[in-house]
Amino acid sequence: MISDKAYRLRQVRKTLKLMIPNASLYDFQKVMTIAEGSHLRHLPSPILAWRSVTTHIRHNHTQYDALLEEGYDIESAKHFVLDIMNETLELWGATKRIEVNEISEIEE
């Protein structure tokens, strides 16, 4: 019998394959690592997957961390990287994009 954790991770993996079908294997695995260790494990699989994707993109495909180091506040840094995050989502084949009004909802 499959454990609850294994079942949940299988669901997240399926969700991610549909959500970001063109992501590289490297990026896919990094997103899965975030999902596996996430403090958000209690969330439904689609929300956990989305937040893991946006976290990975923000920290690995944008200047977000550099902006924070330069003294920008979190909300401003998220705003400045929004376009590149959405470009990455488009490259990865995602149909969903981050809207300006969702910036504050994006997890760290």
CORDA-V952693 format. One record per residue. N is the residue number from 1. RES is the residue in one letter. PHI is phi in radians with two decimals (NA if undefined). D_LAST is the distance of its C-alpha to the last C-alpha in whole Angstrom. Layout:
BEGIN
n=N res=RES phi=PHI d_last=D_LAST
n=N res=RES phi=PHI d_last=D_LAST
END
This chain:
BEGIN
n=1 res=M phi=NA d_last=35
n=2 res=I phi=-1.43 d_last=31
n=3 res=S phi=-1.25 d_last=28
n=4 res=D phi=-1.05 d_last=26
n=5 res=K phi=-1.12 d_last=23
n=6 res=A phi=-1.12 d_last=25
n=7 res=Y phi=-1.09 d_last=26
n=8 res=R phi=-1.09 d_last=22
n=9 res=L phi=-1.14 d_last=21
n=10 res=R phi=-1.12 d_last=24
n=11 res=Q phi=-1.14 d_last=23
n=12 res=V phi=-1.11 d_last=19
n=13 res=R phi=-1.05 d_last=21
n=14 res=K phi=-1.08 d_last=23
n=15 res=T phi=-1.06 d_last=21
n=16 res=L phi=-1.12 d_last=19
n=17 res=K phi=-1.07 d_last=23
n=18 res=L phi=-1.40 d_last=23
n=19 res=M phi=-1.29 d_last=20
n=20 res=I phi=-2.30 d_last=20
n=21 res=P phi=-1.12 d_last=24
n=22 res=N phi=-1.79 d_last=24
n=23 res=A phi=-1.14 d_last=21
n=24 res=S phi=-1.15 d_last=22
n=25 res=L phi=-1.04 d_last=23
n=26 res=Y phi=-1.01 d_last=21
n=27 res=D phi=-1.12 d_last=18
n=28 res=F phi=-1.02 d_last=19
n=29 res=Q phi=-1.14 d_last=19
n=30 res=K phi=-1.13 d_last=16
n=31 res=V phi=-1.13 d_last=14
n=32 res=M phi=-1.09 d_last=16
n=33 res=T phi=-1.07 d_last=15
n=34 res=I phi=-1.10 d_last=11
n=35 res=A phi=-1.10 d_last=13
n=36 res=E phi=-1.17 d_last=16
n=37 res=G phi=-1.77 d_last=14
n=38 res=S phi=-1.20 d_last=11
n=39 res=H phi=-1.33 d_last=11
n=40 res=L phi=-1.76 d_last=11
n=41 res=R phi=-0.98 d_last=15
n=42 res=H phi=-1.32 d_last=16
n=43 res=L phi=-1.36 d_last=15
n=44 res=P phi=-1.02 d_last=18
n=45 res=S phi=-0.89 d_last=18
n=46 res=P phi=-1.10 d_last=17
n=47 res=I phi=-1.26 d_last=14
n=48 res=L phi=-1.04 d_last=13
n=49 res=A phi=-1.10 d_last=14
n=50 res=W phi=-1.06 d_last=13
n=51 res=R phi=-1.16 d_last=9
n=52 res=S phi=-1.17 d_last=10
n=53 res=V phi=-1.08 d_last=12
n=54 res=T phi=-1.16 d_last=9
n=55 res=T phi=-1.11 d_last=7
n=56 res=H phi=-1.06 d_last=10
n=57 res=I phi=-1.06 d_last=11
n=58 res=R phi=-1.01 d_last=9
n=59 res=H phi=-1.50 d_last=9
n=60 res=N phi=-2.08 d_last=13
n=61 res=H phi=-2.18 d_last=14
n=62 res=T phi=-2.39 d_last=14
n=63 res=Q phi=-1.65 d_last=14
n=64 res=Y phi=-0.91 d_last=11
n=65 res=D phi=-1.13 d_last=11
n=66 res=A phi=-1.12 d_last=14
n=67 res=L phi=-1.10 d_last=14
n=68 res=L phi=-1.11 d_last=12
n=69 res=E phi=-1.11 d_last=15
n=70 res=E phi=-1.35 d_last=17
n=71 res=G phi=1.86 d_last=16
n=72 res=Y phi=-1.21 d_last=15
n=73 res=D phi=-1.32 d_last=12
n=74 res=I phi=-1.01 d_last=9
n=75 res=E phi=-1.10 d_last=11
n=76 res=S phi=-1.14 d_last=13
n=77 res=A phi=-1.07 d_last=11
n=78 res=K phi=-1.08 d_last=10
n=79 res=H phi=-1.10 d_last=13
n=80 res=F phi=-1.18 d_last=15
n=81 res=V phi=-1.74 d_last=13
n=82 res=L phi=-0.99 d_last=14
n=83 res=D phi=-1.10 d_last=17
n=84 res=I phi=-1.19 d_last=17
n=85 res=M phi=-1.10 d_last=14
n=86 res=N phi=-1.18 d_last=17
n=87 res=E phi=-1.12 d_last=19
n=88 res=T phi=-1.13 d_last=18
n=89 res=L phi=-1.02 d_last=18
n=90 res=E phi=-1.11 d_last=21
n=91 res=L phi=-1.06 d_last=22
n=92 res=W phi=-1.43 d_last=21
n=93 res=G phi=1.46 d_last=23
n=94 res=A phi=-1.27 d_last=20
n=95 res=T phi=-1.60 d_last=22
n=96 res=K phi=-1.58 d_last=19
n=97 res=R phi=-2.23 d_last=17
n=98 res=I phi=-1.55 d_last=15
n=99 res=E phi=-1.57 d_last=17
n=100 res=V phi=-0.95 d_last=16
n=101 res=N phi=-1.26 d_last=16
n=102 res=E phi=-1.69 d_last=13
n=103 res=I phi=-0.96 d_last=11
n=104 res=S phi=-1.22 d_last=10
n=105 res=E phi=-1.46 d_last=9
n=106 res=I phi=-1.24 d_last=7
n=107 res=E phi=-1.21 d_last=4
n=108 res=E phi=-1.34 d_last=0
END
